[in-house]
C-alpha cells in the first residue's frame, strides 16, 4: 500500500442508502423469530393453547428440518381469515398498541406463521365447529398459493376434524447459511422434546403427544386429566417427584412466604388456581400485584445440571437473575456441583409486564423484578427450613480388600479372614513410592484410631506406583504407537475427537448424551441395576500390571493386596456396549475415505462365512436381504449410531466409541453382515440393545486373524514409523482400554463367573514363605 492510498484525500465516497425489498425484510424478520425448529414449535404450541386446545400432537422428522407438524382440537381458523393468515402483523389478539398493556394471550404480533412461510413450506388444515368441512391452504412468502404450481389460489375443502393442523416442511430450505448452522437432527429433536415437556408440565389439563414420523410409539405422551405434580413425575421421573416440595407466594398483606400447608404431601394442581385464596385473589386484582407457585426438590435430590422451568403469565421464558437467585437459595445446603429441580409459575398484573422485548418472546420485563425474585427465593429457603430439610447421606460399607461376594456380604459371617485381619489393623496403607513411608486411615467399620501409631506389617502394605515396571516393559518393543496397516481406506476422526494416539494425548471426558427415548432410559437403568458394587470398585481402583496372553485375551491387574487375572476381551465388550449406550444419539464418527461399497463388504463376509451353506437362501440372496435392511434404515443408523451410508450404498462413516481406540477394520465386513441376522429390528428397545451389542463386539480387541478382508479394507493413521498390527493392539489395550474401564465401566456380576480369577494374595503368600 503506497502513501497516497492511506491519505485523507482518497476517502471513499459514502454509499447510497436504499430501501430493502419486501422479500429481504421478511426473510430478515423470519430469521430473528424462527431460529431453529424448536423455536418454531414453541410459537405453534402457543397458538394451540390460545385456541383452547385440550389435545396437541407433534410429529417430527429429521429434527424438525424435514417435517414439523402440530395438530390440535382447538377452535380452528375461519375460512375468511385464511387469505391473510400468513401475512405479517395479522392477529386476532390486539387492535391498538394500548392493548399490549393488558395482553393475556401467548401471541400478539402476528409474525410467527408469516416468518415460517418465508423460510419453509407451510400448509394449514383447519375446521371450526360451524364449518361443514375442513379447509386446506398452502403458503409461500406470506401469500396463499398452490403447493405444486405456486400460483395464487383459494383454500380448498378437505376432510378434517375440528381444530387446526399446521405442517412445516423443508425448514430453512432457502437460507442455506442458517441450515448449515443447525446441529445434528438428534440434538434438534432433543430441543423439541424439551419444549413439549415444559409446556406439558405447565398445562397438565392438555394432552400432549410427540413422536417421530413413521414411529409407532411416541417418545412423549401425557394425559389431559393430570396435574402438575403428576406431570413432573411422568416426564422427569419418580426420583424428582418423590423429593418435591411446593410453595405459594404472593404480594398480599401477609407479605412473603405464604405457602401451601401440605408441603410435599399436597402436590395437586388445584393449588395453582388463584381463586382458592380470596386474599391472594383480591391482592392480584390490584395493579402491580403478583403471585407465584413453585415446585422444587429438597436437597436429597442432586443433579449435575440445574433444571429450571420458568413461566411468567403462562409464557415459557428465561431469566438469568431469577435462576441465579434460586440457585443461591440452595447454595448452603447442597454440595458443590449438585443442582436441584425447580418449576416456577409467576403471575403478574399484565399492566406491570412488558412482553414485547424479544423477537421470540423468550424474555419479558416487569416492574419490581428484583424485589419479587428475592421474596420467592426467601420463601423457598423458608420452606426448606420449615421442613427441616438437609442432605440425607446414604452410607454404604465397602470392603477395600477386593472381596467379590454379593451386595449383602458385608456382615461379619461372610467377610474373609483377610478382611478381618485388616479390620484388626484398622488401617489401609498406600505406598506409591515403594518406600517405608506409609499413610494411615481408620477402617470404615471400626472407631477412629488414637494418636498412637501402630506397627504396620509388610504383608498389609499395598505397594503400587505409576512408575513401576509393567510386564510389557520387560520385553524389547520398538514402539508403543497404534497399528498402521497397509494403505487402502484412510481413516479420519471427526472434529470432536483426536486422531493422535500418542501416550501423551489427553482423553476428553465422555459425557452422557441427553436422550428422551424411554427405551434408551430403560437400557441405561438396566446397566445401573446390574452393577456389582465391589467388582466395579476393583475396576475403578486397579493398577494395570500387563498383558499375559494376547491370543487368549488375558491380562493381570492389581487391587489392594490381591492380583487378578481378567479376560480383557469380555470386559472390553461390556465397556464398549456401555459407552455406546452412554453416547446414544451423539456418537462421534470415523470417516472412511474413500468410502467402501456396502455390498462389496457384505459379499466378502458372506463368502467367508461357512454357516451360510446351511441356509435355504443363496449367498447372493443373503447379501441382498442384509443390504436392504441396512439401506432402509440408514437414516436411523446415521442419526442414532453415526453409521452413515450414502445414497449410492457406500459406507461413509462408522461410530467412534472411545478416543485413542480404533477398531480393527479387517472385521468391518463381518460387523456389517452380523447387523442383518443378529439385530432384532422388530422392537425399538431390543433393536437398540442388540445393535449396540454388535458395535461392542466389533470394537472388542479379538486377536487378529488372517483373512481376505484385509486385502480390501485397512487403516491408515498418522504415525512416525511402521509397526506390526499386534503391537498397536497391545498399546491400545494398555493405554486406552484399561484407563477407560477405570472411568466408565459399570461392572456386572455376570463377568465374575468366567472372566475374573484371583491368582495371588499378598498375606497368603507371606504365610507360604513363613512355612518354608
Secondary structure, 3 states (H helix, E strand, C coil): CCHHHHCHHHCCCCCCCCCCCHHHHHHHHHHHHCCCHHHHHHHHHHHHHHCCCCEEEEEEEHHHCCEEEEEECCCCCCHHHHHHCCCCCCCCCCCCHHHHHHCCCCCCCCCHHHHHHHHCEEEEEEECCCCCCEEEEEEECCEEECCCCCCECCCEEECCCCEEEEEEECCCCCCHHHHHHCCCHHHHHHHHHHHHHHHHHHCCCCEEEEEECCCCCCCEECCCCCCHHHHHHHHHCHHHHCCEEEEEEECCCCCCCCCCCCHHHCCCHHHHCHHHCHHHHHHHCCCCCEEEEEEEECCCCCECCCEEEEEECCEECCCHHHHHHHHHHHCCCCCCCCECEEEEEEEECHHHEECCCCCCCCCCEECCHHHHHHHHHHHHHHHHHHCCCCCCCCCCCCCCCCCCCCCCCCCCCCCCHHHHHHHHHCCCEECCCCCCCCCCCCCCCCCCCCCCCCCCCHHHEECCCCCCCCCHHHCCCCCCCCCCCCCCCEEEECCCCCCCCCCCCCCCCCCCCCCCCHHHHHHHHHHHHCECHHHHHHHHCCEEEEEEECCCCEEEEEECCEEEEEEHHHHHHHHHHHHHHHCCCCCEEEEEEEEEEHHHHHHHHHHHCHHHHHCCCCHHHHHHHHHHHHHHCHHHHHHHHCCEECCCCEEEEEEECCCCCCCCHHHHHHHHHHHHHCCCCCCHHHHHHHHHHHHHHHHCCCCCCCCHHHHCCCCCCCCCCCCCHHHHHHHHHHHHHHHHHHHHCCCEHHHHCCCEEEEEEHHHHHHHHHHC
